Structures are given as C-alpha cells and as structure tokens.
Amino acid sequence: MPKPFSWRMGVLLAAAVLSRPAFALFADDEARQGVADLRLQVQTLSERVDTMARSQLTQSNDLERLQEDVRRLTGRIEELQYKLDQLEKRQKDFYLDLDARLNALSSGGAAASAPAQGATAPAATPPATPTASATAPAGNAKAEFEAALAKLQARDPKNALAAFETFLRQYPNDAQVPAAHFWAGTAALQLKQYETARRHFARVVYDTPKHELAPDAMLGLANALQGMGDEVGATDMLKRLVERYPNTPAGQVARQRLGR
C-alpha cells in the first residue's frame, strides 16, 4: 500500500503546479514585447533607409541638373571666347591696316587721304550757316587737317578725334571733310567710342559713296556696329561692302569675315 504524501510535499507540488502557468505567461509576454520592439526597430530602420534613398535620389537629380548647367555654361564660355578671339583678331587686322595707312601718309603726305583720280567730288552735306571760320583760307584748313592727322600718327587718338571734330565744325565745306570723318571715326574706334565712330563712318558711306575711303569706311562702320553689339547690322554692312566694292582690300577683308 503506497505511503501517503506528507503535507509538506503536497504544498510543494501544488506550488510548483500553480507557479508553472504564471512563469509561462510571463515568458510569452516578454517574447511578445521583444518581437514588438524588434518590429519597431525594423520599421524605424526601414523608414530611415527610405528617407536616405529618397535623399540620395534627390541629390542625384540635383547633381545631374548641376552637371547639365555646367555643360551648358562651359559651352557658352567657349562660344564667347571664340567670339572674343575673333573680335581681337579683327581689331588687330584693323590696326595693322591703320599702321600701313599712317606709314603711307608719313611717306607720301596727305595724298593717301585725297580723292582718287577720276572719283567724283564728295557729295556736299547740307551747308551750315556760313561763319568766319568756315570761309577761312584753305591753307589754314590744310594745316589743321594735317595737325589732326599727326596726332593720330603719334598714337594720340583722343586729341586726334577732338582735332578732327574741330576741323569739321570749322570747315564743313572743305574737300577734306570725307577724310576727316574717316579718320575721326578711326580715332573713335581706337577709343572704343563706337557710337561716335559709327556716326563719322556713316557720313563717308552715305554722303560720299564714291570717295576712295568709302570701302574702308564701310568696314569701319561694320566694326563700330560690331562694337555696339549690332551683329545683324554689322553683317549687313559687310555684305553690302562685298557687293559694292568686291575688288578692294576692304571688300576682301569683308569676304573673309563672312566666310565666303
């Protein structure tokens, strides 16, 4: 016959049985909490990854746009540099031609600026009200013209321009008026006073189209328009120069600039 359990053994067994479900319940709650914490961490990490991905995508798009802007600006810089190089070359060619003309004047006097043989006399501009200086002796006009030209030869375009404009005011009907306008325009061009240069060259081009300096005045006018930023006007003037005076040095320069 089995021995009866002692009361102490019974209490211990009951306590063990009763405590087991409580232990199991505690373990399940802790596991659930652990899983919930892990899910929260995963969700947080996932959100951070998504945020970083979106940020990288935005940065990538921004980088592509910046790279495109850089490429566009680089192309613009190259275009402007090409135009600047061409402008500097044209100015250099113009000044070389100017040096040749001034040297010719130094060796041959004012003959280089006089009308060519057989050319018609300069078209008269609307006469101003006669003044005492306008009717001064021709010798004074010649001396003042040559003095102004000497300033240009001495690389003093500022005073040369002032002297030629003084000459034009004092002797509006003198035979050297077209040449004075031409050299005044040349001095203004050297000073980068493009509007003044345009005005003087235009007087030669439109008032005395058969003067020997008319082709060079058209080239000077194209340069002045170029300096003023009028590309269309400059190109049109070069085309007209080629059409009117195709066999002149100025016409050949215009043809080269037009790429013909």
Summary of the structure (lengths in Angstrom):
residues: 260
radius of gyration: 45.9
end to end distance: 133.2
largest distance: 167.3
contacts: 705
relative contact order: 0.06
helix: 78%
strand: 0%
